[in-house]
Amino acid sequence: MAVPKRKTSPMKRNQRRSHHALDTTNWVEDSHTGEPKRRHHIDLKTGMYRGKQVVDVKD
């Protein structure tokens, strides 16, 4: 069974975890409503995606 020979220092531990941070989401302004929306996602208020109606909107 593998056992570490030395204790991992906090610096090395934190360097390994540097990729665990959350990425920021990319928001853009909707061309029709002017509200912020995520890129490459369906606008749930209007049901539009790339200028086409893809989801029926409930009132």
N, C-alpha and C positions, 0 to 999 in steps of 0.2 A: 504494500500500500504506500502511495506517495505521501510524504510528509514534508512540509516546508522546512528548510534548514534554518532560515532566519525570519524574524517578524517583518512583515511588510510595513514600510514606513508610511506615514500619512501622505507624504508627497507622492509616492508611487501609487498608493491607493487612489488618490484624487486624480492623478493623471489617467489612470485606467477609466475612471468614471467621467472623464471630460466629455465623452460622446453621449452621455445619458441625459443631457439637457434637452428640454423640449424646444422644438423649432417654432418660430413665429409663423402664424398663418398669413397668407398673402390676401389682403382684402383690396377690392377695386370698387369703383363707383359704377352702379348699374346705369346703362345708357338710357333706359326708359324711365325708371323711377327716381334715379339719383341717389338711391340708398346703397350703403355698402353691402357687398356680397362677396363670397369666396369665389376665386377663379376656378373654372372647370367644374362648377357645381350648379345644380338646378336652383333657380330662384323660387323658393317655396311659396312666396306671396302671389306671384303671377303665374307660376308653372312654366316659365319660359327657359329655354336653353339654346344659346346661339341663334336667337331670333325665331325659334320655332316653339309652338305650344306642345309640350310633351306630357304635362300632368294636368288633369282637370282640377281646378281649384274649388274647394268647398267654401261656402259662405258662412 
